[in-house]
Amino acid sequence: MTKTPPRLAALTPYLLSRTGKAVRGRVASRLALRGVRMWHMAILDALADSGPRSQRDLAATLAIDPSDVTKVLDELVSAGHVERTRDPRDRRRIHAKLTPAGSDALADLTTEVSAVEDEVLAPLDAAERAQLHTLLTRVFLHIEDARG
């Protein structure tokens, strides 16, 4: 087993990157067993949080190319997790809405992600996990604000 050089391990951006990559890989593997990707879950989460939204709004909120949102929504509609409707005031605008099956699927996916979180954060106690979450949220919000 190759050990990370100490000078490299002393760089917080390196640790964040490697940890993020490892977590993303584990989550992706767990979700793939259910036939979905992270973008599926992101869209389901966004719809659960805010209710029906236009495809364009989903793309902007999640920073996903609109054509990619369309593809993911096509898959979610085929699975029965989302339904699309035309905006009665503007027939060109399409809204996506979470279905009851989509809510159930999201609950299952959230359980999978929580299991990965428990695996990865096993060395931390509850207070440390909460502190880590708080600190990461602050950094994330700072980056989001800078993004505009």
Buried (B, 14 or more C-beta within 10 A) or exposed (E): EEEEEEEEEEEEEBEEEEEEEEBEEBBEEBBEEEEBBBBBBBBBBBBBEEEBBBBEBBBEBBEBEEEEBBEBBEBBBEBEBBBBEEEEEEEEBBBBEBBEBBEEBBEEBBEBBEEBBEEBBEEEEEEEBEEEEEEEEEEEEEEEEEEE
